[in-house]
Amino acid sequence: MSDSLLEAVIKLNVQLFGILADHLPREDKGKASVELADSSTFRDLTEKLGIRRKVTFAVNGEHDLDESHMLEDGDEVLVFTSVSGG
């Protein structure tokens, strides 16, 4: 059996808000179940979804997390466009 078949995966429930929802099929309405390799970070998730802009996110209701935050199986991830102003 190849090593790639033994690679562990995690499944995340992801919701993208605003224009970020365009990174998912329209019928998903900004919500999707996403699989990533075990030990993946939030940065890995945005790369998989093709999100290249600065975003704000929450995992299981926790805010102020770094892009290197390790994701775990079953996590609820909310992703928002970053707002700036002055």
CORWOWO-V968384 format. One record per run of one state. SS is the DSSP state (hx for helix, st for strand, lp for the rest). FROM is the first residue (numbers start at 1). TO is the last residue. Records with the same first field share a line. If there is no record, write none. Layout:
BEGIN
SS->FROM-TO / FROM-TO
END
This chain:
BEGIN
lp->1-2 / 7-8 / 17-17 / 24-25 / 29-30 / 38-40 / 50-54 / 60-61 / 63-69 / 71-75 / 82-86
hx->3-6 / 18-23 / 26-28 / 42-49
st->9-16 / 31-37 / 41-41 / 55-59 / 62-62 / 70-70 / 76-81
END
